[in-house]
């Protein structure tokens, strides 16, 4: 399903094996796929990062719920 979700919309989705939620801060097309930068409600720890991350990149397929 192709859809556009605007900046400022709250979303819930999956980043790898983690369920994340936050607010879209920007969007862009990367390799013909619409991607969203999401500022997380709660930073997550990733095994390949020393510090928790507060922003992730999600695709439409990664986003399960979009709320205004």
N, CA, C and O of each residue as an XYZ file, in Angstrom:
272
protein
N       0.846     -1.171      0.000
C       0.000      0.000      0.000
C       0.895      1.239      0.000
O       1.812      1.359      0.812
N       0.615      2.138     -0.909
C       1.396      3.373     -0.985
C       0.601      4.496     -0.329
O      -0.548      4.749     -0.693
N       1.206      5.152      0.619
C       0.545      6.252      1.324
C       1.605      7.262      1.728
O       2.790      6.938      1.808
N       1.171      8.479      1.980
C       2.071      9.494      2.495
C       1.570      9.899      3.869
O       0.380     10.155      4.054
N       2.477      9.955      4.829
C       2.142     10.375      6.185
C       2.914     11.662      6.435
O       4.138     11.688      6.310
N       2.214     12.719      6.784
C       2.831     14.028      6.943
C       3.655     14.185      8.207
O       3.533     13.411      9.156
N       4.499     15.212      8.191
C       5.310     15.542      9.365
C       4.413     15.849     10.561
O       3.334     16.421     10.408
N       4.864     15.469     11.738
C       4.135     15.743     12.967
C       3.135     14.667     13.350
O       2.577     14.707     14.447
N       2.897     13.707     12.467
C       1.939     12.633     12.761
C       2.610     11.594     13.660
O       3.760     11.215     13.442
N       1.878     11.147     14.664
C       2.384     10.102     15.565
C       2.213      8.743     14.896
O       1.184      8.470     14.277
N       3.216      7.905     15.026
C       3.179      6.571     14.414
C       3.667      5.520     15.402
O       4.364      5.811     16.374
N       3.273      4.299     15.111
C       3.772      3.135     15.852
C       4.161      2.107     14.809
O       3.431      1.890     13.841
N       5.312      1.471     15.003
C       5.764      0.498     14.026
C       6.892     -0.359     14.549
O       7.108     -0.465     15.756
N       7.613     -0.972     13.614
C       8.708     -1.875     13.965
C      10.005     -1.383     13.358
O      10.068     -1.020     12.184
N      11.043     -1.377     14.188
C      12.399     -1.117     13.742
C      13.185     -2.376     14.064
O      13.599     -2.588     15.204
N      13.387     -3.214     13.047
C      13.993     -4.522     13.301
C      13.054     -5.348     14.158
O      11.903     -5.575     13.785
N      13.542     -5.799     15.310
C      12.704     -6.606     16.208
C      12.101     -5.779     17.341
O      11.525     -6.337     18.275
N      12.228     -4.457     17.267
C      11.725     -3.587     18.331
C      10.464     -2.853     17.889
O      10.381     -2.372     16.759
N       9.486     -2.769     18.781
C       8.298     -1.956     18.546
C       8.625     -0.546     19.013
O       9.079     -0.345     20.140
N       8.392      0.436     18.135
C       8.731      1.817     18.455
C       7.521      2.716     18.210
O       6.621      2.373     17.444
N       7.515      3.867     18.872
C       6.481      4.868     18.626
C       7.123      6.240     18.723
O       8.102      6.441     19.442
N       6.552      7.171     17.985
C       7.092      8.525     17.992
C       6.388      9.398     16.975
O       5.296      9.075     16.507
N       7.025     10.513     16.636
C       6.455     11.516     15.752
C       7.335     11.665     14.517
O       8.558     11.742     14.630
N       6.717     11.705     13.339
C       7.464     11.896     12.100
C       8.020     13.311     12.061
O       7.284     14.280     12.251
N       9.328     13.429     11.812
C       9.944     14.751     11.735
C      10.334     15.131     10.308
O      10.521     16.311     10.011
N      10.459     14.136      9.419
C      10.722     14.423      8.007
C      10.517     13.157      7.189
O      10.430     12.053      7.727
N      10.441     13.346      5.870
C      10.313     12.200      4.968
C      11.171     12.458      3.740
O      11.451     13.604      3.387
N      11.584     11.372      3.096
C      12.374     11.476      1.867
C      12.326     10.148      1.135
O      11.978      9.114      1.706
N      12.678     10.195     -0.128
C      12.724      8.979     -0.937
C      14.158      8.490     -0.985
O      15.070      9.232     -1.350
N      14.347      7.234     -0.613
C      15.661      6.581     -0.646
C      15.497      5.304     -1.458
O      14.691      4.443     -1.104
N      16.250      5.175     -2.537
C      16.192      3.982     -3.404
C      14.756      3.653     -3.805
O      14.322      2.506     -3.698
N      14.027      4.658     -4.265
C      12.637      4.502     -4.718
C      11.659      4.090     -3.629
O      10.573      3.596     -3.936
N      12.016      4.281     -2.372
C      11.115      3.953     -1.261
C      10.957      5.176     -0.366
O      11.936      5.831     -0.010
N       9.708      5.473     -0.008
C       9.432      6.590      0.883
C       9.822      6.203      2.303
O       9.333      5.211      2.842
N      10.703      6.991      2.902
C      11.206      6.710      4.251
C      10.887      7.895      5.153
O      10.878      9.041      4.703
N      10.627      7.616      6.421
C      10.268      8.631      7.407
C      11.281      8.639      8.546
O      11.624      7.587      9.085
N      11.754      9.815      8.906
C      12.563      9.964     10.117
C      11.585     10.138     11.265
O      10.725     11.019     11.233
N      11.722      9.293     12.282
C      10.787      9.293     13.406
C      11.556      9.593     14.687
O      12.501      8.887     15.038
N      11.134     10.659     15.385
C      11.680     11.001     16.694
C      10.939     10.147     17.718
O       9.735     10.311     17.913
N      11.648      9.251     18.359
C      11.035      8.268     19.252
C      10.579      8.869     20.574
O      11.187      9.808     21.088
N       9.505      8.315     21.115
C       9.035      8.694     22.449
C      10.061      8.267     23.498
O      10.326      8.998     24.453
N      10.634      7.081     23.311
C      11.633      6.534     24.224
C      12.816      6.038     23.404
O      12.645      5.176     22.542
N      14.020      6.567     23.655
C      15.197      6.087     22.912
C      15.364      4.577     23.073
O      14.991      3.999     24.094
N      15.936      3.950     22.038
C      16.168      2.510     22.082
C      17.666      2.225     21.996
O      18.430      3.000     21.421
N      18.061      1.112     22.575
C      19.454      0.672     22.508
C      19.593     -0.324     21.373
O      18.770     -1.225     21.211
N      20.645     -0.149     20.590
C      20.954     -1.047     19.490
C      22.319     -1.651     19.750
O      23.224     -0.961     20.219
N      22.476     -2.914     19.454
C      23.725     -3.593     19.810
C      24.929     -3.024     19.079
O      26.055     -3.177     19.553
N      24.727     -2.369     17.932
C      25.849     -1.819     17.174
C      26.111     -0.339     17.481
O      26.972      0.276     16.852
N      25.377      0.236     18.442
C      25.569      1.630     18.856
C      25.980      1.665     20.326
O      25.488      0.878     21.134
N      26.877      2.575     20.663
C      27.292      2.726     22.059
C      26.238      3.442     22.892
O      26.066      3.142     24.073
N      25.539      4.383     22.281
C      24.530      5.186     22.982
C      23.138      4.862     22.431
O      23.013      4.492     21.263
N      22.096      4.994     23.249
C      20.725      4.816     22.749
C      20.437      5.834     21.637
O      20.970      6.944     21.652
N      19.600      5.450     20.685
C      19.229      6.340     19.588
C      17.813      6.861     19.808
O      16.949      6.149     20.320
N      17.590      8.103     19.415
C      16.276      8.709     19.605
C      15.554      8.951     18.283
O      14.397      9.371     18.279
N      16.228      8.689     17.155
C      15.624      8.860     15.837
C      15.905      7.616     15.001
O      17.033      7.125     14.969
N      14.874      7.111     14.326
C      15.041      5.966     13.435
C      14.395      6.283     12.095
O      13.605      7.220     11.984
N      14.731      5.506     11.091
C      14.195      5.641      9.754
C      13.252      4.470      9.495
O      13.663      3.311      9.551
N      11.978      4.778      9.210
C      10.971      3.745      8.970
C      10.363      3.910      7.582
O      10.223      5.029      7.087
N      10.005      2.793      6.958
C       9.296      2.814      5.679
C       7.796      2.670      5.950
O       7.379      2.434      7.084
N       6.995      2.815      4.894
C       5.555      2.580      5.034
C       5.269      1.174      5.544
O       4.353      0.971      6.340
N       6.056      0.203      5.084
C       5.848     -1.184      5.527
C       6.162     -1.370      7.006
O       5.582     -2.239      7.657
N       7.078     -0.557      7.545
C       7.439     -0.658      8.968
C       6.394     -0.031      9.882
O       6.280     -0.405     11.049
N       5.631      0.922      9.352
C       4.651      1.663     10.155
C       3.339      0.891     10.200
O       2.743      0.597      9.164
N       2.898      0.566     11.410
C       1.662     -0.196     11.592
C       0.462      0.719     11.831
O      -0.634      0.449     11.340
N       0.669      1.800     12.586
C      -0.430      2.700     12.957
C       0.043      4.143     12.788
O       1.143      4.498     13.210
N      -0.801      4.972     12.165
C      -0.528      6.404     12.057
C      -1.700      7.154     12.666
O      -2.841      6.972     12.242
N      -1.431      7.995     13.655
C      -2.465      8.763     14.357
C      -2.209     10.246     14.165
O      -1.056     10.673     14.113
N      -3.256     11.027     14.059
C      -3.052     12.469     13.890
C      -2.788     13.158     15.207
O      -2.595     14.374     15.240
